[in-house]
């Protein structure tokens, strides 16, 4: 608690990630947090999420709105969770900082470098602080992995991969998220126009590459689910020295980063629609010296550990 009271949370965005992750998790941490405000452009999403929050009365949280400024300026909000569509992350994060709120913003924090600079300037000018929701960085397993990696004298080879789609897991989560239609035409067109401008600026202006359909898809995927793995890679291994090569072709992108050196990795892994088959060929020059270790530091999931860092 802050000064002996709960941290009051305002959520901007009542879509899938709010329904599946943050509403349940903040409910689990009810000794620390209390949701006091909800914001979304969809009336259906607002009503659905409001009904999912336990409380002593039918109007908990008390306030719902379609106006993000109204939420950010409220005295009933201590921290703003920006869970809106990616196209609005920068705008909503800056808005919250301008109203001297602490901010938790889901990844990606922005869709181009220009907006990241704008967010950094807003944070410098505010008494509020901002945290980006790379939840895998707060997993106890990753913290243990970093310690184990620190004991390796020289890293020879590392592989990071991410396989979707997310719906495979969300559909089995038991959260039963709902999507709502009936958005106003201006909201639909505004999101589309923002996506075009933001991504085209990132690719054509900042990266100096054509904004082809393939490049746009790659940018959005790597900035979405792919950001978790890239962030965890940087945390565990540091920044690479450079880029050796890349293959970009939907639905698989392969990138080879340059670290200090490379090593032989003798395995075959085949990915299909319904299964993954892997065979590992251990070197014939090693007999009886294989050691496998499983470390489970906690049963607490990363999405629960992440808001604890927000609270701290």
Beta strands, then each sheet from edge to edge (+ up, - down):
strand 1: 7-12
strand 2: 33-39
strand 3: 63-65
strand 4: 79-82
strand 5: 102-106
strand 6: 130-133
strand 7: 242-249
strand 8: 252-258
strand 9: 267-271
strand 10: 276-280
sheet 1: 3+ 2+ 1+ 4+ 5+ 6+
sheet 2: 7+ 8-
sheet 3: 9+ 10-
end
